[in-house]
Amino acid sequence: MCSRILIFLLFRVCRKSKEIKMLLIIILFSSKIFGW
């Protein structure tokens, strides 16, 4: 559930800043933390 909220927030930030690379980096970083 927390991961969905994070992805949703990151997606909104990505749409605002339009920096897809930052979004991908954050997803990879968060995936290491959560151990997906």
C-alpha positions as CSV (number, residue, x, y, z in Angstrom):
1,M,0.0,0.0,0.0
2,C,2.8,2.4,0.9
3,S,4.5,1.6,-2.5
4,R,1.4,2.6,-4.4
5,I,1.3,5.9,-2.6
6,L,5.0,6.6,-3.3
7,I,4.6,5.7,-7.0
8,F,1.5,8.0,-7.2
9,L,3.3,10.9,-5.6
10,L,6.5,10.3,-7.7
11,F,4.3,10.2,-10.8
12,R,2.7,13.5,-10.0
13,V,6.1,15.1,-9.4
14,C,7.3,13.6,-12.6
15,R,4.4,15.1,-14.5
16,K,5.1,18.5,-13.0
17,S,8.9,18.5,-13.6
18,K,8.7,16.2,-16.6
19,E,12.0,14.5,-15.6
20,I,11.4,10.9,-16.4
21,K,15.0,10.0,-15.6
22,M,14.7,11.2,-12.0
23,L,11.5,9.2,-11.6
24,L,13.2,6.1,-12.9
25,I,16.2,6.6,-10.6
26,I,13.9,7.2,-7.6
27,I,11.9,4.0,-8.4
28,L,15.1,2.0,-8.7
29,F,16.4,3.5,-5.4
30,S,13.1,2.8,-3.6
31,S,12.9,-0.7,-5.0
32,K,16.2,-1.5,-3.4
33,I,14.9,-0.1,0.0
34,F,11.7,-2.1,-0.2
35,G,13.4,-5.1,-1.7
36,W,11.0,-5.7,-4.6
